[in-house]
Every structure is written in C-alpha cells, then in structure tokens.
Amino acid sequence: MTNETTENQINQQMNDTNIDNLLFSDLLPANETGYEATRSFLLKIVDILLDFIKESSDRSTKIVDFHQPNQLKQLFDFTIPENPKNIQQILNDCKQCLKYQVKTGHPHYFNQLSCGLDIVSMAGEWLTATANTNMFTYEIAPIFILMEHFVLEKMRNIIGFPNGDSILAPGGAISNLYAIIVARHQMFPEYKTKGLKALPQLVLFTSEHSHYSTKGAGATCGFGTDNVIEVPVDANGRMIPEELERLVKESIEKGHRPFFVNCTCGTTVLGAFDPINPLADICAKYNMWLHIDAAWGGGCLLSRKHRHRLAGIERAQSVTWNPHKLMGTLLQCSTVHFKRDGLLIECNQMCADYLFQQDKHYDVSYDTGDKVIQCGRHNDIFKLWLMWRSKGDTGYEKHIDHLFDMTHYLVKRLKEEKDKFHLIWPEPECVNVCFWYIPTRLRNNEKNREWEQELGRITPLLKARMMNEGTLMVGYQPLGDKPNFFRNIISSSGVKPKDVDFLISEMDRLGHDL
Amino acid sequence: MTNETTENQINQQMNDTNIDNLLFSDLLPANETGYEATRSFLLKIVDILLDFIKESSDRSTKIVDFHQPNQLKQLFDFTIPENPKNIQQILNDCKQCLKYQVKTGHPHYFNQLSCGLDIVSMAGEWLTATANTNMFTYEIAPIFILMEHFVLEKMRNIIGFPNGDSILAPGGAISNLYAIIVARHQMFPEYKTKGLKALPQLVLFTSEHSHYSTKGAGATCGFGTDNVIEVPVDANGRMIPEELERLVKESIEKGHRPFFVNCTCGTTVLGAFDPINPLADICAKYNMWLHIDAAWGGGCLLSRKHRHRLAGIERAQSVTWNPHKLMGTLLQCSTVHFKRDGLLIECNQMCADYLFQQDKHYDVSYDTGDKVIQCGRHNDIFKLWLMWRSKGDTGYEKHIDHLFDMTHYLVKRLKEEKDKFHLIWPEPECVNVCFWYIPTRLRNNEKNREWEQELGRITPLLKARMMNEGTLMVGYQPLGDKPNFFRNIISSSGVKPKDVDFLISEMDRLGHDL
C-alpha cells in the first residue's frame, strides 16, 4: 500500500458521512490513531459555536426561543441512552441545545449582572478546558499558578493592599464566606479546634440591601442568621453609619461580640455604594473586621473616572471582586483579597501531607491546595489574564467607561420619555437602572401608592411578553416597599446607543396596552 | 462598490498578517462588523489547541517541560500591559502557555485522581464557555437546568435514591460540606437562626484515611476540628466499625451529640472502601446521618462487575460522587445527592425575593439559586451529559472496566518485577496502586524498617528525575507509618498495556542508580 493510498483512505474516511457515523471510541484518547477524526469532530463543533456567536451578535435574531419547562422536555431529548450515540447525534445535540439556550451575549440582553460574551475571554476558556488541570499544585498547573500570583498581586495593588494574599473562588458568595472565616480565624483562632461553642456569641453586620450571601454564610458557618444583623439604608440604598454604630452598641449590651462588618460596593438591585470611610472608622473603634463586598462594583477601580466610588477601600481587611461581572470575564471568575499575608493558609490548612508533600523538588509555597476550603479548584485565571492582556489597562478603563456612558445615555433617554417610564432612583451610582414601565392607561394617573402597586403588577406581565417574544431581556424584582420594578444592567461591551433606543421602543411596543 | 470587491477586501483583511495586527476592539462584540475577524481568530486558537491535543496523545512527546518557578517567571511574560496586545501576541500567549503546561491527557500521566482528556467532554466544555450562562434560574439557563434534573435523577436511581434531590458543587470538598450542613439542618433546624451556641456539642466521625474535607468543614461550619473524630482503619485502610461504635459511645459519655458519619468509598491514597452496611447499622442505632464520600469510587456504580464495592450505598442519607474522577469528565464536575427531597432548599434558602421572584411566568421550582450556598453556579452539567450521551451506559461500563483491567495488569506486572518494585498493598480495591521503587543497591537488603525509610527517601528523588525528564508523572506521599511511596492512578481511558509496560521500564531507567 502506498502512502498516497493511505492518505486517500484517510480523506475518504474524513468525509462528512463517515465522521458522522463514528463513535466516541473512534476518537482520541480511546483510539490512539483517531487524531484526524478528532480534528474533524472538533472543527464541526466550532462551526456550531461560531454560528451561535454570529447569531448572538445579530440584533435581528431573538435572544431566546422560550418554552415552558414541560414543553422543553418534549422538544429536546435529555435522556441518557443505553448504547453510544454517534458523532452526528452528538453534533445535533450541541446544535439543539444552543437553539434553546438564552444568548447572554446578545446586545439586547440586559438581564443579569453578567452580560456579554468577550471573545478573547471565551478563547481563554476553550484553552482552559483543553489544558484540563486542577489548580491545587504548581506541579500540575505551573503556568496557571504563577498567573494567579501575578494577576492577584496586580488586583491587590489596584485595591491598595501592597502585601497581602488572595484566592479565586467559585462565585462571590463563596468569596464572602472566605472573608468571614478568615476574619473569625484571625480574631478567634481557637474556634478552629474547639468550635463556636467555646467563643462568645459572634455577630456580623451587613446592610439590608446587601447580597444574601452574608446571611447565608452566617447559617453555614454556625453563627445563626439571628446574629447577622441587617443595618438600615438611606434613600439611595447606602448603609447608614449611625445605624451601624447603634446596632453594634446594642449587640455589645447584650453581651455579644460584634466582629465583622460587610460593606457593599455595588448592591445587587440599586448598585449603591456603602460609604467606606465612616464604616472603617466604626470598625476601628469597635475592633471589627471590615470586609468590602465589591463583587459587583469592583470593576470601577479600573477607571480613573469611576474609582472614587470606592474611596477608602484600602482601609478594609478584605475585598471581594468578581471579574465576571463589570469586567466581562466569562463565568465564573471571582476573587477575594486580604490585606495581611498568611491568613488564608492559617485558617484553612488541615496539614494533609498525603496531598501536599513538603519535600518536593520545587518551592511548595506555590501550592495553593492547603489555603482553600475546596481542595481542587477550576482554573478561573486564564480567561481573565488573556482578556486583560488583550485590553491592557487602558482598554479596560475604556470598557468600564463605556458601560457607564451607555448607562448615562439610558438614564437621559428614560427621563426624556418620562410619560412612559418612571425612574425610581433618578441618579444611579452604578450601571443598574431601576424603573417602572407605564402603559398608556396609567400615564395620566396620580403617582400614589395604588399607582405603584398597579405598575408592580404590570412588570411581570411585560417580562412574560418579552420572554415569549424573545426580543429583549431585563430583570425585575420588588425591594422594600417598592413593588416589582425593572432593573436594567449594562455590563456588555456590545451595547451601543441604538440598543438603548431599542430597549425603550421595544418595551413600549410590548407593553403599551397592558 | 460591487459585492465582489467587498468580498475581496474582506478576504484581504483576513489574511494572516492583517488578523494578527488586529486588536480585541476589532472583534465582536465591541466591533459589530467583526464576525469574520472573530472567526479567523477562533480558528487559529483551535489550531493551537489541536496541536496540544495531538501532542498529548503522542507517546513520544514529553508530558511536561518542567521549570522551577523562578525560571518560569523569566521564560514567560506574565505581566499585564498598559496598552492592548494585538491578536498575534494573544495567539502567541496561548501557544507559550501550553508549551509549559502539564499534559494531563498524556497516557503516561498517572499523577492525579483526574487523568485523561475526553474529547466529547472537552467539546461540551467549549460549548459551555460559549453559552456563558449561570445556573441559578431556568430563565437564563433553561436547557441546562433541565439537563441537571435528568442527569442527577439518573445518578440517584443508580445510587438507589428513587426520590431525593441533588446539586452540582465546585468540587468534592464542597459537596461533602453540603452533606454536613444539610444533615445539621435536618436534625437541628434551630441552628439556622440561633447558631451552634444554642445546640449541644455536635460531633462528626470520619476515618483516619478519609479526605481532609470533613475536618475542613468541621472548622468552616463551626464544630471545631476537635469534634471531627478520626476513626482507626484496618490494615487495608477501611474504617473499623467497632472502633466507630466505641468512639461514638465515648462521645456520648462526654455529653456530646454524635450526629454525622462520613463513610469513604475510595480513599485518596489507597482507594479503600469503608464497609457501608456495618456503618449504616451503627448510624441507625445511634440516630446519626450516614454520608458516603464516593467522590472517588462512585464511578464503580456504573459497572456490574465493580459496583459491589459500594453495596449498601442506598442506606446512606447522602452521597458525594465526582464524575470528574473515575468517569473522566472534565474538571470540575462534582455531585452530591440526598435521599430526601426538599432538604437542600430548607437548609440554604435565604428567601432573597429580590433575586428569586416567585411571580414569574414559569414554574419557578426549577430555579436552583436558593438551594445552594453559592448563588451563581458554573454550568458543570453539559460536559457530563454530552459525554454520557456519547458513551451510553454500556460505553461507560466498558470505560470503568477498562480502568480496572489496566490496573490489574499493572499489579500483575509489578508482582512479576518484584525485585524492582514493592507493592505495599498487594490487592488494591480501586485503581490506586501503591508501591516503592527499589534501586539496584537495595534489591537484596532485608525488608525492615530501615529499608523502608531508605525507599521513602528515594521516592521524591525519583519523582524529581521524572519531572525533569518529563516522560512520566506518578504521585507520591507518606501515609501513617509508611514513608513516601508512589501512588499510581489509572483513570485515563487512553492508558493501554504498553503504557503500563513503559511506566515500569521508565521508572527503572530513571531510578536504578539511586
């Protein structure tokens, strides 16, 4: 058999029909001669993904082809078969799956704190998948472990923690949990062996508008949610320092020990920034740990124009900052930073020398496994590093400024259309814009409690129309005494003024007769 | 301008030089006409990834080009620049990064519980990245949320939990933590609001060979590590039921409340399986929650030949099972299952109605955000679902059986080469094989304590030689009174008998003169 014949045979084998009939066992690694088949399969997958990317950026396509759960169960074959499905079916599964998936990168998707699809970050995540490693030792993830060192050090420098330590965690809630357990460890190290029953009743404080993860960690870590005190906020959703001090004093009078204050920079709904400096003063006075949950607002630190919102951040002991939010990194990418080095390892190490040997032939201080509560960790750094390399600091600053510029444009347009839209907080601090849509019949009504209730009833109805049409996605929720209202988020770099204009006209088109 | 001219211009623009000089801002989504550039960029990324995949399956290539941390810092530019790097540099970054990364999919990589690179699972992870969604609501992840329902239900059926509930978590340690907090919630629901100080001292039990995550959760959740009691194991590394009962009684005598037993199915080092049935009897007798940490051994449930190792698993209240280990799914994919439905939500919900609205236009029982401690979650289901579709149940059974067949072949070969290798536990229960390598000078020595100590000193030296040559990776650790020994893992479907033969000859080549 000549070489030519072999090659023809391979080419023959590689034509569409033949690839499609292959099974997983014809691919690498099960079949060691399966490289060409593997390559063809992956290129077909990439074609499917490229189609999805193209559609996600095409303003004339739907964001979602929405179906109720019971319908979707009929439309899509979720079952696991007894016998293997061939490559054709696997490719078809991928196509079908994307058909029903929400296009979170679509410029008309304003629904979550994480919107958009950064292509470089996505390429980074493809590479991460292919490298398929675990972030617990330098031995098996050398380049990525060092990358974490460099990027996290840079982030600490931006915060104003010249020394310190950091870790990437699976989401902001776990980052906040890290801050709480590290604070507890530094202040009451005996808890680690003896447990909380050996300590006075510890108490945490967080604003009533803060993310529920502080309360959640209060339950998980054994403090009890009764001991996570919610501090009242002002009319703009910011924690009131005087109220914090009053509640701290109350707690001390009960014989409890206030030890932790969570200061939110960028609340979930309003995007409010708690005032750091007055809270830091109170923490210093009462010997409490100041944590800043900047999961949402942290990205502002990259912009000279917007970083003033976090003035005083360097006074905190710890900071949560999620690049997967304002910075547009792919999900998930969450970081938590500590002013003092050594705390993470002191808090979390269980001295599992069967996993983290101390006699390796390299400097094992680079191994992170004993610093975390997770043991193994997904590689969440590469997609951030690559994206930041592609943008540089100046490109990231432009990205952040663009999101705020688009937000200001939206606020301006909503004010212009004030018969159709009621801005609830007219001067947003972040890219959250909260408003009611007003259908025709309610435009001339008195703006009283009953009117608000009616707008609150209309909100989910309009959302349902948006979902069923699939043309626009904006989230909604109630908050305090405000019934359901829309909270629009601009965190995708793909959003342009024309998308803001579309948002306004489309809501009116869908909702005017409600 | 004719259409033809435009197309030529685009083609011109797409040639290598031009793409390479582009910036991120020329791609989607910042540049809405950037689809062709985006496509070219991604195809180049895929070429780089395909090269890595090809090398990873080429037995003549190195697994790792190892450098000490300080050297690697010189060789690779980790810095974040002030200004954007162009596409050429981004592509080069990806290439360089993979050059220094360990090829965890290489058939001579036997280093971790997770080895291998399943191509279908990897394709699934590429799609997951492109879909870039968050698993907290049906609204934004409809297809993936339902996929979780189907796959987790199937896993519960395999375990023997016909009802119940499950969740995917970021790694086995967090899965075990879920089991502990859910157990605490069911048995002592008042902890949630009042905290642990309102309860008697709760005590947990786990074997001295178990993963350190139970002890870690003991600290995190406020019990204190003194209250996580290590139960002695027998000569094969299995928890001794009589010792458990003795320690439970001791604890009760102290006035403490034993409430949780962690039974490991597949220990980290030996791969031992604690005896489920006797432990379940003791749990029933003393009203304790039985959790099974089958993060490692869970995959055996897919094989009729090997599932007997977990006989009695359906008697547990909860089970951790990591598809990213024996099942070969890409990192991370960890699941935790509960026999009783409703517990996860009761334990973890914080009623954040500003996030999880109850008045949506679909059945919100599908939303998972309020069931978890993380709020947002990475999509870890698609890579598992797609892989399982491609293999079917029969293909997965073959996969598991193949890993055990290769392990038996390794054990047989080591026994044949008993002058060069000393099997420490000659009849492994899982795919962990633990042994010392014996260099020439020690082959005729008496096998006493001193001889073992010397072999233990040699182990890290041989490991260093493997890393520096880059031809083979096998992990090592001490355990109990056994000094450093190798623990070989076969969890990659790419491993063939010739790779086992290579392992043996290569260790001898590198180590005989030590």
Interface residues (C-beta under 8 A of the other chain):
Chain A: L23 F24 S25 L27 L28 P29 A30 E32 Y35 T38 R39 F41 L42 L43 I45 V46 I48 L49 L50 F52 I53 K54 S57 V64 F66 H67 Q68 P69 L72 K73 F76 F78 T79 I80 P81 E82 N83 P84 K85 Q89 I90 D93 C94 C97 L98 Y100 Q101 V102 T104 G105 P107 N111 Q112 S114 G116 L117 D118 I119 V120 M122 A123 G124 E125 W126 L127 A129 T130 A131 N132 T133 N134 Y138 E139 I140 A141 P142 I143 F144 L146 M147 H149 F150 V151 K154 P170 G171 G172 A173 I174 L177 I181 Y191 K192 T193 K194 G195 L196 K197 A198 Q201 H211 Y212 S213 K215 G216 A217 G218 A219 T220 C221 G222 F223 G224 T225 D226 N227 T268 V269 L330 L331 Q332 C347 N348 M350 A352 D353 Y354 L355 Q357 D359 K360 H361 Y362 D363 Y366 I373 Q374 C375 G376 R377 H378 N379 F382 W385 L386 M387 W388 R389 S390 K391 G392 D393 T394 G395 P460 K463 A464 M467 N468 Y476 Q477 P478 L479 N484 S492 S493 G494 K496
Chain B: L23 F24 S25 L27 L28 P29 A30 E32 Y35 T38 R39 F41 L42 L43 I45 V46 I48 L49 L50 F52 I53 K54 S57 V64 F66 H67 Q68 P69 L72 K73 F76 F78 T79 I80 P81 E82 N83 P84 K85 Q89 I90 D93 C94 C97 L98 Y100 Q101 V102 T104 G105 P107 N111 Q112 S114 G116 L117 D118 I119 V120 M122 A123 G124 E125 W126 L127 A129 T130 A131 N132 T133 N134 Y138 E139 I140 A141 P142 I143 F144 L146 M147 H149 F150 V151 K154 P170 G171 G172 A173 I174 L177 I181 Y191 K192 T193 K194 G195 L196 K197 A198 Q201 H211 Y212 S213 K215 G216 A217 G218 A219 T220 C221 G222 F223 G224 T225 D226 N227 T268 V269 L330 L331 Q332 C347 N348 M350 A352 D353 Y354 L355 Q357 D359 K360 H361 Y362 D363 Y366 I373 Q374 C375 G376 R377 H378 N379 F382 W385 L386 M387 W388 R389 S390 K391 G392 D393 T394 G395 P460 K463 A464 M467 N468 Y476 Q477 P478 L479 N484 S492 S493 G494 K496
